[in-house]
Amino acid sequence: MAKYSPEVDDVFLALADPTRRGVVRQLGRGPASVGDLAGAFPMTLPSFLKHVRALESAGLIHTTKAGRVRTCVLNRERLAVVQDWLAEQHSIWQQRTDRLEQFVTDEEHPS
């Protein structure tokens, strides 16, 4: 798991903010312009751009500019880093609960 730590930290830090989670949710439906994304949030465009930069720095989105329009695209591969970490945690906790269940069951019905 140590090899994932900085990547996982960056992604979780970026997703810690509800605005950024909302942007990721919207981009899950497909690419969108910054202007379209910003319209869903009650803040100024410069404030919203800070969130876009944070997501881009974490590698969760890519932006491209064509003329005056900046388009954001979700980097689904980056979300796989978190998915891998969560799967590992799920496995660890599943094993622990299985052992706990076995312990409780063995104590209730001693041989």
C-alpha positions in Angstrom: 0.0 0.0 0.0 2.9 2.4 0.6 3.4 2.8 -3.1 -0.1 4.4 -3.4 0.1 6.7 -0.4 1.0 10.0 -2.1 -1.4 9.4 -4.9 -4.2 8.4 -2.6 -3.5 11.4 -0.4 -3.7 13.8 -3.3 -6.9 12.4 -4.6 -8.6 12.3 -1.2 -7.5 15.8 -0.5 -9.0 17.0 -3.7 -12.2 15.2 -3.1 -12.5 16.5 0.5 -14.3 19.6 -0.7 -18.0 19.3 -1.7 -17.6 21.7 -4.6 -14.8 19.5 -6.1 -16.9 16.4 -5.5 -19.7 18.0 -7.3 -17.5 18.9 -10.3 -16.3 15.3 -10.5 -19.9 14.1 -10.3 -20.8 16.4 -13.2 -17.8 15.4 -15.3 -18.8 11.7 -14.7 -21.5 12.5 -17.2 -19.1 13.8 -19.8 -16.8 16.7 -20.6 -18.0 20.2 -19.8 -16.8 23.8 -20.1 -15.6 25.6 -17.0 -18.5 28.1 -17.5 -21.1 25.3 -17.5 -19.6 23.7 -14.5 -19.3 27.0 -12.6 -23.0 27.7 -13.2 -24.0 25.0 -10.7 -22.1 26.6 -7.8 -22.8 29.8 -5.9 -19.4 31.4 -6.2 -17.4 33.8 -8.4 -15.6 32.4 -11.4 -12.1 33.1 -9.9 -13.1 31.2 -6.8 -14.4 28.3 -8.9 -11.2 28.2 -10.9 -9.3 27.5 -7.7 -11.3 24.3 -7.4 -10.6 23.4 -11.1 -6.9 23.9 -10.5 -7.0 21.7 -7.4 -8.7 18.9 -9.3 -6.2 19.3 -12.1 -3.2 19.3 -9.8 -4.5 16.1 -8.2 -4.7 14.6 -11.7 -8.5 14.0 -11.5 -9.3 16.2 -14.5 -7.6 17.5 -17.6 -8.5 20.8 -19.2 -8.0 22.0 -22.7 -8.6 25.5 -24.1 -10.1 26.2 -27.5 -10.4 29.9 -28.1 -12.1 31.3 -25.0 -13.6 28.0 -23.8 -11.8 25.8 -21.4 -13.1 22.3 -21.3 -12.7 19.9 -18.4 -12.5 16.1 -18.8 -12.6 13.6 -15.9 -9.5 11.4 -15.7 -11.2 8.1 -14.7 -7.8 6.3 -14.4 -6.9 8.5 -11.5 -10.0 7.4 -9.6 -8.8 3.9 -9.9 -6.0 4.7 -7.4 -8.7 5.4 -4.8 -10.7 2.4 -5.9 -7.6 0.2 -5.4 -7.1 1.6 -1.9 -10.7 1.2 -1.0 -10.7 -2.4 -2.2 -7.6 -3.2 -0.1 -9.3 -1.6 3.0 -12.5 -3.6 2.3 -10.5 -6.8 2.1 -8.7 -6.0 5.4 -11.9 -5.2 7.2 -13.7 -8.2 5.8 -11.0 -10.5 7.1 -11.3 -8.9 10.5 -15.0 -9.2 10.7 -14.8 -12.8 9.5 -12.3 -13.5 12.4 -14.6 -11.7 14.9 -17.6 -13.7 13.7 -15.7 -16.9 14.0 -14.5 -15.9 17.5 -18.0 -15.1 18.7 -19.5 -18.2 17.2 -16.8 -20.4 18.7 -17.4 -18.8 22.2 -21.1 -19.3 22.0 -20.8 -23.0 21.1 -17.6 -24.4 22.8 -16.5 -27.8 21.7 
